[in-house]
């Protein structure tokens, strides 16, 4: 019986030699490949079909996984950064987990979420959590494909009165966010990319 094209493509991708990475990133990649990547035939949110599916929350929401994320991310966060967060809920496990791990390593980072819609009762607005006026902020998310959610978080944080100094994700799947971040004037540093996992951008 002949394998379908999606299966053949998946096998080809899985057999591709992976690029060398520094030890913390290699350990994170191994966790992502084990827990967060599935192969098969999938319809993505955009409507496109793909031979692989990425659910990076399977890494961010596991205790060993979030420690690996923190191991890779904390050295990249500028010393002047005060807080970490992004659009709920893709950013939440990354922001909350990395802030908690940072506290065990004599590093103070407050965390927050950007609501998808403003509340009309209680403390109104789109920011939930410990973001403060004037904070220098790391904007994060588990996975980025196009970058719209990250850019939305940048605008909301600026509107609140804080300043994004870094955008970072566990995996950049789409390869388009770097240009968007540059246009917004914010440094961008994904921990892993689709090619790091053995896949092409945009597949």
Secondary structure, DSSP 8 states (H G I E B T S, - for coil): ----HHHHHHHHHHHS------HHHHHHHHHHHHHTEEEEEEE-TTS-EEEEEE-THHHHTSHHHHHHHHHHHGGGS-TT--EEEEETTTTHHHHHHHHHHHHTTT---EEEEEEEEEESSSS-EEEEES--TT-EEEEEEEEESS-HHHHHHHHHHHHHT-EEEEEEEEEE-SS-HHHHHHHHT-EE--SEETGGGT--TT-
